[in-house]
Amino acid sequence: MIYTVLGIIGAIIGGLTARKRGGNRMDIAQYAASFGIAFALLGVVITVLLDRWLTAA
């Protein structure tokens, strides 16, 4: 669940960043995809760490 939320947040941030820099539709799509993937990967790492930390207790 964490990775999904972070992926969506990353896509929104990426799209807004590209729009602010004056990108066209393809630039916005590329930034949204790359930021979404990066944030989702961060969410997977956080999920795994939380799972290990909570099951160790």
C-alpha positions, 0 to 999 in steps of 0.5 A, spaced: 500 500 500 505 504 501 508 503 494 502 505 491 501 511 494 508 513 493 508 511 486 502 516 485 505 522 489 511 521 485 508 521 478 504 527 480 510 531 483 514 529 476 508 531 472 508 538 475 516 538 475 516 537 467 510 542 467 514 548 471 520 547 466 516 548 460 516 541 457 511 538 452 506 532 453 511 527 452 516 530 457 511 530 462 509 523 461 516 521 462 517 525 468 511 522 471 513 515 469 520 516 472 518 519 478 513 514 479 517 508 478 523 511 483 518 513 488 514 506 488 521 503 489 522 507 495 516 505 497 517 497 496 524 498 500 520 502 506 515 496 506 520 491 506 524 494 512 517 496 516 515 488 515 522 486 518 522 491 523 514 489 525 515 482 525 522 482 529 518 485 535 
